Amino acid sequence: MAKAPPSFSLNLLLLISAAVFLTLPAVISAIGVNYGTLGNLPPPSQVANFIKTQTTIDSVKIFDVNPDILRAFAGTGISVVVTVPNGDIPALANGRQARRWVSANILPFHPQTKIKYISVGNEILLTGDNNMISNLLPAMRNINSALVRAGVKDVKVTTAHSLNIIAYDLKGAPSSGRFRPVWDKNILAPILAYHRKTKSPFMINPYPYFGFDPKNVNFAIFRTPYKAVRDPYTRKVYTNMYDALMDSTYSAMKALGYGDVNIVVGETGWPSACDAPWCSLENAAWFNLNIIKRSQGQGTPLMPNRRFETYIFGLFNEENKPGPTAERNWGLFRPDFTPVYNVGLLRNGQGGGGGRPALPAPSTGGGKWCVAKSGATDAQLQGNIDWVCSQGGVDCKPIQTGGSCFNPSSVRTHASFVMNAYFQKNGRNDGSCNFSGTGVVVGNNPSNGACRY
């Protein structure tokens, strides 16, 4: 889980148009997903077949070494990242135990199943367990040595880190990002040295969702308008929190002399529902569209045009996860394989390509419409228009010149029309009228003359 900066120095206000998404490919070429299993989910064989035949997802990350999942992905060509359970780490500091672990959990499946990485534990430093922390690097080395001894040369060993490893500069300058003093030279520098030696990636889990400023939600989800950040040292401008987190990590690595080590994004995402107004289908789709764009080579201000292998969290909504509502609503798909929303990962235009949300049919009941909230600014509402109309799932011709809803010609009335169109197509679910707090559900039909809502 990423820890956000306490507060950024806000020196510049920038707006970016939602039209950037028109540059996304009609079908996403490759992206990874985290495949969690805490729910009433279909069997692994069906999941593997769905991913291979119906999506452009090319890799999955699992949180164990479930043999049923590993067998299911055999022969699919889909890469798999497996995870050593945290509790196994102390034992794997023993070389013999590490060899036994590889013999039991990797060799029976690879290369039929294309295992790409072994993550030794997940967010170990966050646990605060000194026994696991002290044995983490020895376990990584021993697992790697066991693979080499067994003749396996194409599986790399890493570990996934929460971004609580970063001690943020109080001014919020990404170029001043540094690892926490407790861990930097004693733990993370040796781990980075190991990655350089073995040509394995440094895996991080950057989550803007955890720790963003509620007064600047749009900065966390790539939407306009937002309060941008100018790094006072590099003069680079940050239009979103994700890039700031990535560059803070890069700066911390570079400060230790390891800026050349490859970075893999093991987890990131945004929930489509939670106990707060900033979780909605459109916010989750918007966030993940931008994540996919960055994974394909957009890069960050300090790492321009750099490709980040990325695993979105997650594949499914997991109904059995404990905790707040958000924990059960991170998925791209429901257990029946229908999309919660679609960010262009389905093949052959299923559910809409190029990021068009795959929306359920509207309900047959009446009496609910979505309109712009009275306190919403024109800039916020224009952002809503841009977003909805860029997705392709709503007909925006009525608000264009000569259209039935062009008059009265105002940002507010045009926004209300397209926001309601999205709301109606999404089954009149109240969450789909949130629009970052700028929409409100009403019981009076706002239709006017030929303009029918």
VEXNU-156360 format. One record per residue (C-alpha): residue number from 1; residue in one letter; y, z, x. Coordinates in nm, 3 decimals. Layout:
<rs>
[NUM,A,[Y,Z,X]]
...
</rs>
This chain:
<rs>
[1,M,[0.000,0.000,0.000]]
[2,A,[0.336,-0.102,0.139]]
[3,K,[0.611,0.154,0.172]]
[4,A,[0.952,0.009,0.100]]
[5,P,[1.263,0.072,0.309]]
[6,P,[1.471,0.368,0.190]]
[7,S,[1.774,0.144,0.133]]
[8,F,[1.895,-0.188,0.268]]
[9,S,[2.248,-0.269,0.382]]
[10,L,[2.368,-0.511,0.118]]
[11,N,[2.622,-0.747,0.269]]
[12,L,[2.564,-1.068,0.079]]
[13,L,[2.482,-1.181,-0.272]]
[14,L,[2.281,-1.503,-0.287]]
[15,L,[2.124,-1.694,-0.570]]
[16,I,[1.822,-1.920,-0.537]]
[17,S,[1.728,-2.165,-0.803]]
[18,A,[1.394,-2.150,-0.979]]
[19,A,[1.375,-2.522,-0.913]]
[20,V,[1.221,-2.448,-0.573]]
[21,F,[0.889,-2.440,-0.753]]
[22,L,[0.917,-2.808,-0.828]]
[23,T,[0.826,-2.852,-0.461]]
[24,L,[0.489,-2.683,-0.509]]
[25,P,[0.192,-2.919,-0.494]]
[26,A,[0.041,-3.014,-0.830]]
[27,V,[-0.273,-2.830,-0.720]]
[28,I,[-0.271,-2.551,-0.465]]
[29,S,[-0.470,-2.653,-0.158]]
[30,A,[-0.615,-2.316,-0.059]]
[31,I,[-0.566,-1.948,-0.124]]
[32,G,[-0.782,-1.638,-0.105]]
[33,V,[-0.835,-1.366,-0.365]]
[34,N,[-0.962,-1.009,-0.363]]
[35,Y,[-1.277,-0.980,-0.574]]
[36,G,[-1.298,-0.627,-0.708]]
[37,T,[-1.584,-0.522,-0.934]]
[38,L,[-1.464,-0.216,-1.129]]
[39,G,[-1.508,-0.356,-1.477]]
[40,N,[-1.744,-0.522,-1.723]]
[41,L,[-1.744,-0.841,-1.520]]
[42,P,[-1.973,-1.145,-1.513]]
[43,P,[-2.255,-1.148,-1.257]]
[44,P,[-2.170,-1.262,-0.903]]
[45,S,[-2.360,-1.590,-0.945]]
[46,Q,[-2.132,-1.692,-1.232]]
[47,V,[-1.822,-1.579,-1.041]]
[48,A,[-1.919,-1.783,-0.737]]
[49,N,[-1.990,-2.090,-0.948]]
[50,F,[-1.657,-2.054,-1.132]]
[51,I,[-1.459,-2.024,-0.810]]
[52,K,[-1.637,-2.321,-0.651]]
[53,T,[-1.629,-2.560,-0.946]]
[54,Q,[-1.322,-2.461,-1.147]]
[55,T,[-1.065,-2.342,-0.893]]
[56,T,[-0.910,-2.433,-0.558]]
[57,I,[-0.967,-2.080,-0.424]]
[58,D,[-1.133,-2.120,-0.086]]
[59,S,[-1.199,-1.761,0.018]]
[60,V,[-1.271,-1.420,-0.133]]
[61,K,[-1.240,-1.069,0.002]]
[62,I,[-1.472,-0.795,-0.120]]
[63,F,[-1.454,-0.422,-0.067]]
[64,D,[-1.813,-0.364,0.043]]
[65,V,[-2.116,-0.561,0.159]]
[66,N,[-2.273,-0.608,-0.184]]
[67,P,[-2.586,-0.818,-0.119]]
[68,D,[-2.577,-0.974,-0.468]]
[69,I,[-2.227,-1.106,-0.402]]
[70,L,[-2.317,-1.230,-0.054]]
[71,R,[-2.622,-1.414,-0.190]]
[72,A,[-2.415,-1.561,-0.474]]
[73,F,[-2.174,-1.727,-0.233]]
[74,A,[-2.447,-1.876,-0.013]]
[75,G,[-2.407,-2.252,0.016]]
[76,T,[-2.074,-2.262,-0.168]]
[77,G,[-1.860,-2.319,0.141]]
[78,I,[-1.629,-2.041,0.024]]
[79,S,[-1.534,-1.797,0.300]]
[80,V,[-1.608,-1.430,0.242]]
[81,V,[-1.439,-1.125,0.393]]
[82,V,[-1.661,-0.817,0.377]]
[83,T,[-1.552,-0.456,0.417]]
[84,V,[-1.723,-0.169,0.596]]
[85,P,[-1.696,0.134,0.364]]
[86,N,[-1.450,0.386,0.507]]
[87,G,[-1.710,0.659,0.520]]
[88,D,[-1.936,0.454,0.750]]
[89,I,[-1.679,0.429,1.028]]
[90,P,[-1.762,0.748,1.227]]
[91,A,[-2.130,0.648,1.251]]
[92,L,[-2.041,0.298,1.372]]
[93,A,[-1.866,0.445,1.676]]
[94,N,[-2.226,0.462,1.801]]
[95,G,[-2.330,0.123,1.938]]
[96,R,[-2.688,0.146,1.813]]
[97,Q,[-2.572,0.226,1.461]]
[98,A,[-2.333,-0.068,1.474]]
[99,R,[-2.615,-0.303,1.573]]
[100,R,[-2.826,-0.172,1.286]]
[101,W,[-2.536,-0.222,1.047]]
[102,V,[-2.491,-0.584,1.153]]
[103,S,[-2.865,-0.647,1.130]]
[104,A,[-2.877,-0.508,0.777]]
[105,N,[-2.554,-0.640,0.631]]
[106,I,[-2.455,-0.960,0.814]]
[107,L,[-2.753,-1.134,0.973]]
[108,P,[-2.959,-1.176,0.651]]
[109,F,[-2.673,-1.369,0.488]]
[110,H,[-2.475,-1.551,0.755]]
[111,P,[-2.433,-1.846,0.806]]
[112,Q,[-2.570,-1.945,0.463]]
[113,T,[-2.290,-1.731,0.328]]
[114,K,[-1.977,-1.817,0.520]]
[115,I,[-1.871,-1.469,0.630]]
[116,K,[-1.536,-1.509,0.805]]
[117,Y,[-1.410,-1.156,0.872]]
[118,I,[-1.546,-0.806,0.871]]
[119,S,[-1.278,-0.553,0.781]]
[120,V,[-1.378,-0.220,0.926]]
[121,G,[-1.255,0.006,0.649]]
[122,N,[-0.947,-0.035,0.433]]
[123,E,[-0.610,0.130,0.503]]
[124,I,[-0.764,0.396,0.727]]
[125,L,[-0.438,0.531,0.868]]
[126,L,[-0.319,0.598,0.513]]
[127,T,[-0.613,0.834,0.457]]
[128,G,[-0.491,1.079,0.721]]
[129,D,[-0.857,1.146,0.812]]
[130,N,[-0.849,1.202,1.188]]
[131,N,[-1.224,1.154,1.223]]
[132,M,[-1.208,0.806,1.072]]
[133,I,[-0.883,0.720,1.251]]
[134,S,[-1.012,0.818,1.595]]
[135,N,[-1.335,0.624,1.543]]
[136,L,[-1.175,0.312,1.391]]
[137,L,[-1.125,0.108,1.708]]
[138,P,[-1.459,0.212,1.864]]
[139,A,[-1.631,0.101,1.542]]
[140,M,[-1.446,-0.233,1.548]]
[141,R,[-1.546,-0.290,1.909]]
[142,N,[-1.908,-0.199,1.844]]
[143,I,[-1.936,-0.424,1.539]]
[144,N,[-1.788,-0.709,1.743]]
[145,S,[-2.026,-0.643,2.032]]
[146,A,[-2.319,-0.636,1.789]]
[147,L,[-2.217,-0.976,1.653]]
[148,V,[-2.187,-1.122,2.003]]
[149,R,[-2.523,-0.978,2.099]]
[150,A,[-2.678,-1.137,1.789]]
[151,G,[-2.525,-1.474,1.877]]
[152,V,[-2.275,-1.473,1.591]]
[153,K,[-1.956,-1.627,1.728]]
[154,D,[-1.766,-1.728,1.413]]
[155,V,[-1.720,-1.387,1.244]]
[156,K,[-1.410,-1.194,1.349]]
[157,V,[-1.369,-0.817,1.318]]
[158,T,[-1.047,-0.662,1.191]]
[159,T,[-0.922,-0.379,0.969]]
[160,A,[-0.671,-0.382,0.682]]
[161,H,[-0.354,-0.176,0.715]]
[162,S,[-0.121,-0.037,0.452]]
[163,L,[0.243,-0.090,0.539]]
[164,N,[0.297,0.282,0.564]]
[165,I,[0.233,0.209,0.933]]
[166,I,[0.595,0.089,0.954]]
[167,A,[0.886,0.329,1.011]]
[168,Y,[1.175,0.145,0.850]]
[169,D,[1.520,0.138,1.002]]
[170,L,[1.763,0.322,0.777]]
[171,K,[1.984,0.014,0.768]]
[172,G,[1.694,-0.192,0.645]]
[173,A,[1.708,-0.441,0.930]]
[174,P,[1.370,-0.621,0.949]]
[175,S,[1.434,-0.697,1.317]]
[176,S,[1.435,-0.320,1.377]]
[177,G,[1.095,-0.264,1.219]]
[178,R,[0.877,-0.037,1.431]]
[179,F,[0.540,0.128,1.390]]
[180,R,[0.545,0.500,1.321]]
[181,P,[0.572,0.697,1.646]]
[182,V,[0.252,0.889,1.569]]
[183,W,[0.049,0.568,1.563]]
[184,D,[0.234,0.301,1.763]]
[185,K,[0.121,0.335,2.126]]
[186,N,[-0.186,0.553,2.075]]
[187,I,[-0.354,0.369,1.788]]
[188,L,[-0.192,0.039,1.694]]
[189,A,[-0.118,-0.092,2.044]]
[190,P,[-0.488,-0.065,2.144]]
[191,I,[-0.590,-0.226,1.813]]
[192,L,[-0.347,-0.513,1.876]]
[193,A,[-0.479,-0.550,2.230]]
[194,Y,[-0.829,-0.577,2.082]]
[195,H,[-0.709,-0.849,1.841]]
[196,R,[-0.551,-1.046,2.123]]
[197,K,[-0.867,-1.021,2.334]]
[198,T,[-1.104,-1.121,2.052]]
[199,K,[-0.864,-1.370,1.887]]
[200,S,[-0.900,-1.183,1.560]]
[201,P,[-0.615,-1.132,1.311]]
[202,F,[-0.404,-0.825,1.240]]
[203,M,[-0.457,-0.770,0.866]]
[204,I,[-0.183,-0.611,0.655]]
[205,N,[-0.137,-0.534,0.284]]
[206,P,[0.232,-0.596,0.200]]
[207,Y,[0.302,-0.487,-0.159]]
[208,P,[0.667,-0.504,-0.268]]
[209,Y,[0.548,-0.345,-0.594]]
[210,F,[0.502,-0.012,-0.418]]
[211,G,[0.841,0.131,-0.331]]
[212,F,[1.095,-0.130,-0.443]]
[213,D,[1.439,-0.037,-0.570]]
[214,P,[1.431,-0.031,-0.953]]
[215,K,[1.796,-0.137,-0.950]]
[216,N,[1.703,-0.451,-0.756]]
[217,V,[1.374,-0.556,-0.916]]
[218,N,[1.446,-0.926,-0.877]]
[219,F,[1.462,-0.886,-0.499]]
[220,A,[1.100,-0.767,-0.514]]
[221,I,[0.973,-1.051,-0.734]]
[222,F,[1.166,-1.351,-0.595]]
[223,R,[1.383,-1.393,-0.905]]
[224,T,[1.755,-1.443,-0.951]]
[225,P,[1.998,-1.276,-0.954]]
[226,Y,[1.926,-1.026,-0.677]]
[227,K,[2.107,-0.832,-0.409]]
[228,A,[2.027,-1.008,-0.084]]
[229,V,[2.000,-0.849,0.259]]
[230,R,[2.160,-0.960,0.583]]
[231,D,[2.001,-0.825,0.898]]
[232,P,[2.304,-0.701,1.096]]
[233,Y,[2.135,-0.779,1.428]]
[234,T,[1.986,-1.125,1.372]]
[235,R,[2.226,-1.230,1.092]]
[236,K,[1.922,-1.357,0.904]]
[237,V,[1.955,-1.339,0.525]]
[238,Y,[1.666,-1.204,0.317]]
[239,T,[1.636,-1.325,-0.039]]
[240,N,[1.326,-1.119,-0.117]]
[241,M,[1.151,-0.800,-0.017]]
[242,Y,[0.823,-0.965,0.083]]
[243,D,[0.983,-1.158,0.370]]
[244,A,[1.155,-0.838,0.483]]
[245,L,[0.821,-0.654,0.491]]
[246,M,[0.653,-0.935,0.683]]
[247,D,[0.933,-0.958,0.940]]
[248,S,[0.944,-0.580,0.982]]
[249,T,[0.573,-0.593,1.068]]
[250,Y,[0.625,-0.883,1.308]]
[251,S,[0.914,-0.698,1.476]]
[252,A,[0.698,-0.389,1.520]]
[253,M,[0.419,-0.597,1.675]]
[254,K,[0.665,-0.777,1.902]]
[255,A,[0.819,-0.448,2.017]]
[256,L,[0.477,-0.347,2.150]]
[257,G,[0.433,-0.686,2.317]]
[258,Y,[0.195,-0.838,2.060]]
[259,G,[0.413,-1.077,1.862]]
[260,D,[0.163,-1.355,1.936]]
[261,V,[-0.123,-1.193,1.742]]
[262,N,[-0.201,-1.376,1.418]]
[263,I,[-0.120,-1.200,1.090]]
[264,V,[-0.343,-1.222,0.782]]
[265,V,[-0.228,-1.090,0.444]]
[266,G,[-0.529,-0.897,0.316]]
[267,E,[-0.375,-0.795,-0.016]]
[268,T,[-0.060,-0.859,-0.214]]
[269,G,[0.022,-0.917,-0.577]]
[270,W,[0.209,-0.797,-0.884]]
[271,P,[0.059,-0.646,-1.202]]
[272,S,[0.108,-0.830,-1.531]]
[273,A,[0.128,-0.501,-1.722]]
[274,C,[0.221,-0.145,-1.633]]
[275,D,[0.406,0.155,-1.774]]
[276,A,[0.747,0.011,-1.684]]
[277,P,[0.952,-0.293,-1.793]]
[278,W,[0.921,-0.480,-1.463]]
[279,C,[0.556,-0.571,-1.521]]
[280,S,[0.508,-0.883,-1.731]]
[281,L,[0.318,-1.209,-1.726]]
[282,E,[0.620,-1.403,-1.610]]
[283,N,[0.703,-1.158,-1.332]]
[284,A,[0.345,-1.159,-1.202]]
[285,A,[0.329,-1.539,-1.215]]
[286,W,[0.667,-1.574,-1.046]]
[287,F,[0.569,-1.337,-0.766]]
[288,N,[0.235,-1.502,-0.695]]
[289,L,[0.378,-1.855,-0.709]]
[290,N,[0.609,-1.755,-0.426]]
[291,I,[0.328,-1.587,-0.233]]
[292,I,[0.123,-1.906,-0.254]]
[293,K,[0.422,-2.110,-0.139]]
[294,R,[0.464,-1.889,0.166]]
[295,S,[0.096,-1.899,0.252]]
[296,Q,[0.119,-2.276,0.275]]
[297,G,[0.375,-2.280,0.550]]
[298,Q,[0.717,-2.173,0.426]]
[299,G,[0.719,-1.875,0.660]]
[300,T,[0.988,-1.607,0.688]]
[301,P,[1.330,-1.586,0.857]]
[302,L,[1.173,-1.459,1.183]]
[303,M,[0.853,-1.665,1.146]]
[304,P,[0.971,-1.998,1.002]]
[305,N,[0.711,-2.253,0.893]]
[306,R,[0.431,-2.013,0.984]]
[307,R,[0.118,-2.020,0.768]]
[308,F,[-0.024,-1.687,0.657]]
[309,E,[-0.382,-1.676,0.540]]
[310,T,[-0.337,-1.479,0.219]]
[311,Y,[-0.559,-1.294,-0.028]]
[312,I,[-0.399,-1.228,-0.366]]
[313,F,[-0.492,-0.908,-0.545]]
[314,G,[-0.687,-0.973,-0.749]]
[315,L,[-0.935,-1.210,-0.906]]
[316,F,[-0.998,-1.010,-1.226]]
[317,N,[-0.833,-0.747,-1.438]]
[318,E,[-1.060,-0.448,-1.374]]
[319,E,[-1.082,-0.234,-1.686]]
[320,N,[-1.269,0.053,-1.521]]
[321,K,[-1.017,0.127,-1.248]]
[322,P,[-0.872,0.477,-1.277]]
[323,G,[-0.503,0.558,-1.267]]
[324,P,[-0.198,0.414,-1.443]]
[325,T,[-0.197,0.096,-1.653]]
[326,A,[-0.100,-0.124,-1.359]]
[327,E,[-0.429,-0.054,-1.181]]
[328,R,[-0.617,-0.245,-1.450]]
[329,N,[-0.382,-0.542,-1.469]]
[330,W,[-0.359,-0.709,-1.128]]
[331,G,[-0.594,-0.996,-1.207]]
[332,L,[-0.540,-1.370,-1.223]]
[333,F,[-0.832,-1.398,-1.466]]
[334,R,[-0.994,-1.202,-1.745]]
[335,P,[-1.369,-1.126,-1.733]]
[336,D,[-1.437,-1.434,-1.950]]
[337,F,[-1.269,-1.653,-1.683]]
[338,T,[-0.966,-1.733,-1.898]]
[339,P,[-0.644,-1.706,-1.696]]
[340,V,[-0.415,-1.412,-1.753]]
[341,Y,[-0.154,-1.660,-1.632]]
[342,N,[-0.195,-1.971,-1.420]]
[343,V,[-0.037,-2.031,-1.083]]
[344,G,[-0.197,-2.369,-1.025]]
[345,L,[-0.536,-2.260,-0.896]]
[346,L,[-0.744,-2.430,-1.165]]
[347,R,[-0.891,-2.772,-1.092]]
[348,N,[-0.837,-3.087,-1.298]]
[349,G,[-0.530,-2.953,-1.475]]
[350,Q,[-0.725,-2.689,-1.666]]
[351,G,[-0.482,-2.448,-1.821]]
[352,G,[-0.196,-2.649,-1.675]]
[353,G,[-0.139,-2.741,-1.312]]
[354,G,[0.133,-2.670,-1.064]]
[355,G,[0.201,-2.319,-1.186]]
[356,R,[0.218,-2.381,-1.560]]
[357,P,[0.117,-2.055,-1.730]]
[358,A,[-0.207,-2.083,-1.923]]
[359,L,[-0.105,-1.917,-2.246]]
[360,P,[-0.318,-1.805,-2.538]]
[361,A,[-0.254,-1.962,-2.875]]
[362,P,[0.025,-1.801,-3.071]]
[363,S,[-0.071,-1.554,-3.338]]
[364,T,[-0.054,-1.668,-3.698]]
[365,G,[0.150,-1.369,-3.812]]
[366,G,[0.527,-1.397,-3.844]]
[367,G,[0.826,-1.171,-3.824]]
[368,K,[0.875,-1.146,-3.445]]
[369,W,[1.113,-1.342,-3.227]]
[370,C,[1.240,-1.297,-2.871]]
[371,V,[1.610,-1.331,-2.793]]
[372,A,[1.846,-1.251,-2.507]]
[373,K,[1.946,-0.886,-2.488]]
[374,S,[2.316,-0.822,-2.546]]
[375,G,[2.374,-0.672,-2.200]]
[376,A,[2.211,-0.959,-2.008]]
[377,T,[2.442,-1.160,-1.782]]
[378,D,[2.472,-1.538,-1.785]]
[379,A,[2.323,-1.548,-1.433]]
[380,Q,[2.016,-1.355,-1.550]]
[381,L,[1.976,-1.573,-1.857]]
[382,Q,[2.016,-1.895,-1.658]]
[383,G,[1.740,-1.765,-1.433]]
[384,N,[1.521,-1.722,-1.742]]
[385,I,[1.594,-2.079,-1.853]]
[386,D,[1.514,-2.215,-1.507]]
[387,W,[1.190,-2.022,-1.486]]
[388,V,[1.052,-2.109,-1.829]]
[389,C,[1.151,-2.476,-1.810]]
[390,S,[1.012,-2.517,-1.456]]
[391,Q,[0.665,-2.410,-1.570]]
[392,G,[0.598,-2.703,-1.802]]
[393,G,[0.443,-2.497,-2.084]]
[394,V,[0.755,-2.499,-2.307]]
[395,D,[0.946,-2.797,-2.445]]
[396,C,[1.307,-2.751,-2.327]]
[397,K,[1.437,-3.080,-2.468]]
[398,P,[1.592,-2.912,-2.777]]
[399,I,[1.853,-2.735,-2.556]]
[400,Q,[1.949,-3.052,-2.370]]
[401,T,[2.245,-3.269,-2.472]]
[402,G,[2.173,-3.418,-2.812]]
[403,G,[1.887,-3.179,-2.877]]
[404,S,[1.848,-2.986,-3.200]]
[405,C,[1.938,-2.657,-3.028]]
[406,F,[2.207,-2.780,-2.789]]
[407,N,[2.487,-2.647,-3.012]]
[408,P,[2.631,-2.395,-2.990]]
[409,S,[2.631,-2.479,-2.622]]
[410,S,[2.607,-2.151,-2.435]]
[411,V,[2.376,-2.001,-2.177]]
[412,R,[2.294,-1.717,-2.417]]
[413,T,[2.183,-1.934,-2.709]]
[414,H,[1.990,-2.173,-2.485]]
[415,A,[1.819,-1.880,-2.311]]
[416,S,[1.724,-1.723,-2.643]]
[417,F,[1.560,-2.047,-2.753]]
[418,V,[1.345,-2.095,-2.444]]
[419,M,[1.263,-1.723,-2.412]]
[420,N,[1.143,-1.724,-2.771]]
[421,A,[0.942,-2.043,-2.717]]
[422,Y,[0.763,-1.873,-2.426]]
[423,F,[0.716,-1.557,-2.635]]
[424,Q,[0.565,-1.750,-2.928]]
[425,K,[0.327,-1.946,-2.703]]
[426,N,[0.215,-1.622,-2.545]]
[427,G,[0.085,-1.485,-2.874]]
[428,R,[0.401,-1.284,-2.954]]
[429,N,[0.298,-1.018,-2.704]]
[430,D,[0.593,-0.783,-2.657]]
[431,G,[0.541,-0.782,-2.280]]
[432,S,[0.611,-1.157,-2.267]]
[433,C,[0.964,-1.093,-2.401]]
[434,N,[1.054,-0.857,-2.119]]
[435,F,[1.211,-1.106,-1.877]]
[436,S,[1.301,-0.828,-1.633]]
[437,G,[1.467,-0.630,-1.909]]
[438,T,[1.684,-0.916,-2.042]]
[439,G,[1.484,-0.995,-2.357]]
[440,V,[1.439,-0.806,-2.683]]
[441,V,[1.201,-0.856,-2.977]]
[442,V,[1.374,-0.885,-3.315]]
[443,G,[1.256,-0.910,-3.673]]
[444,N,[1.523,-1.151,-3.799]]
[445,N,[1.463,-1.522,-3.755]]
[446,P,[1.741,-1.656,-3.528]]
[447,S,[1.689,-2.017,-3.640]]
[448,N,[2.011,-2.199,-3.726]]
[449,G,[2.020,-2.524,-3.918]]
[450,A,[1.811,-2.787,-3.738]]
[451,C,[1.743,-2.547,-3.450]]
[452,R,[1.411,-2.394,-3.546]]
[453,Y,[1.278,-2.095,-3.354]]
</rs>
